[in-house]
Amino acid sequence: MTELAPRYTLEPLTDAQSARWDELISPYESAQLFHRSPWLDYLTASRGIDFRFWAIKDLNAVVGYFCGGLVQKGPFRLLGSPLKGWGTNYLGPIVGARFDQVEFLRALDGLAVRERLAMTELESPTLSPDKLEASSYEAIRGWTYLVDLIPGNPDAMWGTLDSTARNRVRKATKAGLTIEDTDDLTIADEFYDQYCELLKQKGFPPPYPRDYARLLVHHLKKADMLFALRVRDASGRLLATGLFPHDRKTVYFWGGASWFDGRHLCPNEFLHWSLMRFAAGSGLQHYDMCGYGRFKRKFGGALIPITRWHKAHWRTARWARRAYQYWFDGLAGRRLWPARLDGNATSLGTTRPRSAVAGSRIRHTDRRYQSWGMRPDASEGI
C-alpha cells in the first residue's frame, strides 16, 4: 500500500520574509529567546552556522514556522534545531495550539530526503517524547533546575532559598557587596579571564574562544535580552561576573565567574540571588539554571528532566555517531576531574578551584567541563 504524502509541508521563506523573522514569530507563545534574531545572529557570528527558515503549511494555511542550521561534518550533512555544540537550549517548531506533531515530523523526514541530510537533531518543549520515539528519534537525557520567580514579591522568593544560600547572601550584603547590570562590553573579557583561571589550574584549555562571550554581549545586550552583571566589594574591586540571556518569560544561566581570593565574601550566591531579583523585577517568571548540582540546588528550583533528540537518516551516520560517542566518553573518563564538590566549588565533579568559576552551558555535558551555565560545547560531534 502506498504511503500517503505528508499533509504538512515546509516551505522555505524568501529573503524578504526571513528579514521579518521576529515579526512573523511574535504572535506565537512557543517562540523563545533561542528562536529570535539576536540569538540566531550571535550563533551565526560565533559559529558560522547557515540558518534556514521555513513556514509550516497545512495545504495553503501557515500553522507555524521552523528554523534550523545546516552543518557539514565530513561526508555528513546535519540539521540542528539546535545541535549540541551551539550552547542553545531549545529551537524546534514555533506553532500554535492546533499543531499536528506527527505531520510535522513526517514533513521533516521529507526535508531530510530533499536536502540529503544524514542526521537531524532537535530539542523543543513543543514536541512530545512519544511522537518523537514513534518517528525513530533517539533520546539524550539531562536535568536542569527551574526556579519560579515571583514578580513583586521578593520576600516570597527569599523563602524558597535554602538556609545556606540565605546565610551566604546575608554575609555578602553585610560585607558591602554591590551589583550592577552593565552595558560595558568589557564585561565579556572580565568573565572570560576569570573562567580561564579555573581551567588553567586544572590543566585544561578553554572549550570555546573569547569571542563567544564578546559576541553574546554584543548581540544580546543591545536587544535588551541580556543581564550582564558585575559584583564588587566595598572598595569597588571586581569579584564576580555573570551573563544571563533572557526573553519575556525566562532568564537562562549562560555563564558566571568569580575570583578565588574573594570567595570568603560569598559573591556567587549574591550574584544569583541578585539576578533573581533583577529578573523578577522585569516581570520574568522563570530562571532556568541550565544544569544541576549542589550549588544550584540552593536556590529553590525544581529539578526537571530535559531531552535532546536525534535521528540518523543514514545508517553510516548512526555508526559514526556511536563510534564518536564511545571515543569521547573514553577521553572524558581518562581526564575526569576529582569527584568532589564542596561549598565554594561551582561545578559537579570538581574540587574547589583557585578561581571559583562557572563556565558555559552544561545542558549537554562534557564531564571534563561540568559547570554552572549554558555551555557552548567544544565540539558538535555527529
N, C-alpha and C positions, 0 to 999 in steps of 0.2 A: 504494500500500500504506500503510495507516495505521500511523504510528509508535507503538510500544508506550510506555505511560506509564513514567516513571522508577520503578525499584524502590525507590529511597530516597525518603524524604520528610523535609522539615524542619518539625518540629512545634514551635510557639512554647512556651517554658516559661511556666508560671504564675508569678505574683508570688512565691509561696512557694518554688518551685523556683529562681527567679532569685536569691533571697536566700541560697540554699545553693550558689551557683555554684562557689565554691572547693572545696567538699566534693565536688561532682559531678565535677569535672575532675581531682581529685587523684590518682586511680588511673592516669591516662594519662601515659606518658613524654613525649608530644608537647606537654603543657601547659608553657608557658614563662612567663617574667616578664610578658610583654605580655598574656597571657590572664587574669591574676589580678586580683582585685577592686581591690587598691590601685592598680595601674596604670590600670585602667579608670576608677576613681573620680577619679584625677588628670586623665585626659583629659576626663571629664565636667565637672569643676570648671574646668579651664583653657580648654576649647573649647566647652563646652555641647553635647556630642555626645549624640544619642539612641541609646543602645546597645540592641540587641535580642539575645535569646538563644534558640537553638533546640536541640532534640535531633535528632540524625541517626538516623532509624529505617529499618531494613530489615524491612518488614512491621511487626510489633509489637516487634521487638528493637531496643534502643538500641545503636548501633555507635559513637557518639561525640557530640560537641557542637560547636556553631558559634556564634560571636558576631561582630557587625559593627555599625557605626554608620551611621545614615541621615542624610544631609546634603542640604539643598535649596540648589541654586545656580541662581538664576533659575528657568527652566522645567524644570530638570533635577533629578531625584531620584537621588542617588548612594548606593551601598552601598560602604562601605570596610571591608576587613578585612586591613590598615588602608588609609586614604587617605594620600597623600603628606605632607600638612601636619601629621600628628599626631606626628612625631618618634618613630615606632614601627616597630621593625624587622620584626616578624612578628606575624601573627594567624592567620587561616585556621582550618581544622578541627582539632579535638582528637580523635584517634582512636587505635585500636589497630592491630595488625598486619593483621587481616582487614578491610581497608577498600578499597572499590571506588571509585577516584577518578573514573572515568567516570560512575558512577551519581550520585556527589555533585555533579559539575559539571552533570549533567542536572537534578538537583533544584534547583540554584542558578538555572538558567535558568527553571524553573517559578516560583521565588520572584520573579524579576525581572518576570515577567508579572503575578503577583498584586499585587505592590507597586508596579507601574508604574515600575520602575527604568530610568533612561536609561543608566546605566553601573555596572559592578561593577569594583572594584579589589582585588587580592589580593597578598599576599606571605606565602608559607608554605613552609618546607622539606619539608612533608608532600606537597605537590603536585608532580608531575614535569613538566618542560617539554614533553615530547611529548604528554602528556594535555591540558595547557592549550592548546597550539597547535592540537591537533585539535578543541578546543572553541571556537576562534576568539578566544582571548586573545592580545593583543599584548604584547611584552616591552619593558621598560625596563631596560637592563643597568647594572650597577655593580660595585664591588670593595670588599673590606674586608680588613684584616689580622686574622687569628685567631691568637692566641698560646696555645700549650699551657701550662697551669700544672702544676706538679709539687708537689702537697701533700707536705710532709715533707722536701723536698729543695731548699732554696733555692740550693744550690751548682750544681745541675744547671740551674736556671732562669737563674742568673747567666751560665752559659756560653753561653746562647742569645743574649744581648745582643751587639750588635757592639761593637767596641773603643771607638768614640766614646762610646757610651752608658755603658759601664763607667767610662771615664775621667771623664766628667762626674758620674756618681753618686759616684765616689770623691772628686772635688773638693767636691761638696756636703756629703758626710759629714765630710770634713776641716775644712770651714768651720763645722761645728757645726749644720747644718740639722736640724730635727726635724719630725716629722709626727704628727698626731693625727686620729683618727676621732671627729667631734664630733656630739652631739645638739643643739647650739645652732642654732636655726632662723635666726639672723642670718647664717649662712654663705651663705644664698641671696643676700642683699643684697651681701655681700662679693664673691661670684663675679660678680654682675651688674654691680657698679661697675667691676670690672676688665675685664669683657667690653666694656662700653660705651666704655671708654677707647680701645680699639683702633678701634672703629667711628667714634668722634669724630675720631680722627686721619685716618681715611680718608674722612671726609665722608659716612658712611652712617648712617642711623637704625638702631636695634636692630630686628632682624627679628621679635622677639617681646617681649611686655611682661615686666616684672619679676615679675609674679605667676606666670609659668610656673615659674620657679626656686623661688619660695616654695612653690607648691602641690606641686611634685615632692618637696621635702624634707618637707613636712608629711605627705603621704600615704604615702611610702615609708619614711621613717626610722622611724616608729612601728611599721611592719610588719616591721622588720629586713630591708629589701630595698634598702638604700642605704648605700654608703660615702660619707660626706661628709668630705672630707679637707682639712686646713689644713697648709701648710708654713710654718714660721717660721725666722728666722735665729737666731744665737746670743743675740741680745739680746731675742728674743721678738717681733720685728716680723713681721707677716704678709707673706709673699712670694707665695704661690700658694694656689689653691683648686681642688678637683676634686669633681665629683658623678658617682658611678658606680653606677647601679642594678644589681641582680643578682637571680637566682633561686638554685636549689640547685646549678646546674651552671656557669652562665656569668655573668660580670660585663661590663657594657657601659659605654662612654665616652659619657656624656651631655654633659659639658662641663667644661672646666678653664680656668684663667686665672692669669696672674702679672703683677706689676708690672714695667715696663721697667727701673727702676733697680736691681732685684735680679737681673737676668738673668745677671750675671757669676758668681753663686753656683750656677747650674745648677738652679734649683728645679723646672723642668719634667721633666727626666729623673728627678730624685729623686722627684717626685710619682708618676710612672708605675711606676717600679721598686717604690716602697713599696706602691702599690696592688696590684701583682702579688703581693707577699709577704702582704699582708692577705688577699687573695682565696684564695691557695693555703692559707694557714693556716686558713681557714674551710672547706676541703675543696672549693672550686670547681675546675673542670677547664679552663676556657677564659676568655680575655679577648678579647672582640670589640671592636676599636678603632674600629669604626663608620666606616670610611673608609680612605683610603690617603694616601701622601705620604712624603717623605723622613724626616720626624721619626718617623713611626710605624714605618717600616721598621727602625729601630734596635733594636726590642725583640724581634726574632727570630720574628715571626709569619709564617704562610703567607698569601700573597695569594690570596684565594679569590673567585670570582665570586658576585654576588648579583643577583637579578632580581625586579622588581615587574611584575605582570601586570594588564592592564585589558582589559575587553570592553565595547564600546558596543552596547547593546541597541537604541538608536535611531540612525538614520543622521544625524540632525541633531546628536546628541551627539558623534558621531565628527568631524563637520566642525568643531563648536565647539572641541573639544579640540585639533585640529590648528591651527586659527587662533590659539588662545591660545598654543600652544607656539611658533609662528613669532614672535608678538609678544614673548613672554617671552625667547626666545633672542636676538632683536634688541636688546632692552633690556639684557640681561646683557652682550652683546658691546660695546655702546657704553660701559658703565660698568665694564668689567673692570679689576681691579687690575693693576698692572705684573707681568708674568710672571717673577718671580724668587723663588727660595727659598734662604735662607741658613741657617746652622746654628742660629740662635736664633729664626727665624721659626716660626710654628706652623701654617701652612696652605699648601696648594698655591696657586700663583699670587699670592702676596703678597710684598711686601718686608718687612724686619724692622720690626715695629711699635714705637711708643713704649711700649706696654704689650704684653708678649708674652702673647697670649691665645688660648685655644681656645674658640670658640663652640660651638653645639649642632647636632648632627645633620647629618652630611654624606652619609648613605647615599643621599639623592636630592638632588643638589646644585644649588643656585643658585650659579652661578660667582662672583657678587659676594661670597658669604659662605662660600667653601670654607674649611673649618676642621677642627679636631680631632674633635669629638664628635658625638653624636646630635642632629641639627639639627631643632628644631621649625620647619618651614618657614613663611615669612611668608604664603604663600597656598596653598590646596589645589588650585586650578585645577579642571578637569573632565577 
